[in-house]
Amino acid sequence: MGKYVIRLKVREIAEAKGLNMAQLARKADIDIRTVRRIYRDPTSEISTTVLDKLATALDVRPSDLIDQTPNE
C-alpha cells in the first residue's frame, strides 16, 4: 500500500450543493452506476475525464474533489 489513502469527496460536495446521485450524473454527463460506485467507495479509481466532468458539474476544481490522508 501507498503512504496515503486517496479519497474522493464527491458525495460530500454534491450533497452540500443540494444534488443527489441522479442529478449529479445528468449534470456531469456520466453513467449513474459510476456515481453510485464513487458514493459507495470513495477510494475507487476514476479516470481524469470523469474527475474533470464531476468538477465541472460541481463548479469546483478537480483538486477540490480529492482528499488524501496518511495510510495507517
C-alpha positions in Angstrom: 0.0 0.0 0.0 1.0 3.6 -0.5 1.8 6.2 2.0 -1.6 7.9 1.6 -5.2 6.9 1.1 -6.7 9.0 -1.7 -10.4 9.6 -1.2 -12.9 11.4 -3.4 -15.1 14.0 -1.8 -17.7 13.9 -4.5 -20.6 12.8 -2.2 -20.0 15.5 0.4 -19.6 18.3 -2.1 -22.7 17.2 -4.2 -24.8 17.0 -1.0 -23.6 20.4 0.1 -24.7 21.8 -3.3 -28.1 20.0 -3.0 -27.5 17.4 -5.7 -28.5 13.8 -5.4 -26.8 11.0 -7.4 -29.1 11.1 -10.4 -28.9 14.9 -10.7 -25.1 14.8 -10.5 -24.9 12.0 -13.1 -27.1 14.0 -15.5 -25.2 17.3 -14.9 -21.8 15.6 -15.3 -23.0 13.5 -18.2 -21.7 10.3 -16.7 -23.4 7.0 -16.0 -25.4 6.8 -12.8 -23.5 3.5 -12.0 -20.2 5.4 -11.9 -21.6 8.0 -9.5 -23.1 5.2 -7.4 -19.7 3.4 -7.3 -17.9 6.6 -6.2 -20.5 7.3 -3.5 -20.3 3.7 -2.2 -16.5 3.5 -2.4 -14.8 7.0 -2.4 -11.4 5.3 -2.7 -12.3 3.7 -6.1 -10.3 4.6 -9.2 -11.7 7.0 -11.7 -10.4 8.5 -14.9 -9.2 12.1 -15.2 -12.0 12.6 -17.7 -14.6 11.6 -15.1 -12.9 13.7 -12.5 -13.0 16.7 -14.8 -16.7 16.2 -15.6 -17.6 15.9 -11.9 -15.6 19.0 -11.0 -17.2 21.0 -13.8 -20.7 19.8 -12.8 -20.0 20.7 -9.2 -18.3 24.0 -10.1 -15.1 23.2 -8.2 -11.5 22.5 -9.2 -10.7 18.8 -9.7 -8.2 19.0 -6.8 -11.1 20.1 -4.5 -12.6 16.6 -5.1 -9.6 14.8 -3.8 -8.6 14.2 -0.1 -5.5 12.4 1.0 -4.9 11.0 4.5 -2.0 9.1 5.8 -2.3 5.4 5.4 -2.2 3.8 8.9 
